[in-house]
């Protein structure tokens, strides 16, 4: 399933621990840059990120996706 298809189903999503509170500024499924990314691939990348904050880990995933990881 693509991240763009998750549609704010907070609590039912495998990415929930990497997002902020529901309807906060950290909502991975609402980010246009991830709409066509497979959620399993995103999860693998974010779990291997060495960044400290949620936003930094999310940005790290985006950077790594652009590099072709």
N, C-alpha and C positions, 0 to 999 in steps of 0.2 A: 504494500500500500504506500502511496506517495504521501508526503507530509501535508500537502495542500488539501488532501481528502479527509484529514482528521477533524477539521472543523470545530475546534473548541469543545471537544468532548473530554474535558478535563476530568481526571480520575479514571477514565477508561482507556487511557493512552499510555504506551510504554515510555513515552518521553516526559511524563509528568514531573519526575524528580529533577529534570533539567530546566523546567520552566519556572516562572514566578507564580504568585498566587493567581487564581482565575481572573481574567480580564486585566491583568497587570501589563506593564510595558514589556515583559518577557513572555511572549507567547509564540513559540517556535512555529506552530501550525499557521499562524497569521502572517508570517514573514514571506513575502513574495520570492525572495531569493532561494527559499527551500521548497517551494511548491511542487517541484518535479523530482525531488530527492526521495529515494526509498527510505522509509523510516528505520529499517534495520541497518542500512549503511550509515545513516546519520548517528544512530545509537552507538555503533561500533567506533566511529570517529570521536564522538564526544566523550566516550568512556576512556579513551586513550589520550585525551588532551591533558596537558600538564598545567594549564592555566588555572588560576585560583577562583575567579568569580564566574557566575553563570554566563553573564554577557561575554566575558573574555573567552570562555570555552566555546560558546556559540560562534563567535567571530573566528576563532581558531578553526572550527569545522568548516566554515565558509571558505577560509583561505586555503585549507587543505583540499577542498573540493575543486577549487579553481586550479590548483596545481595538479589535479588528476589523481589524487589518492583514492 
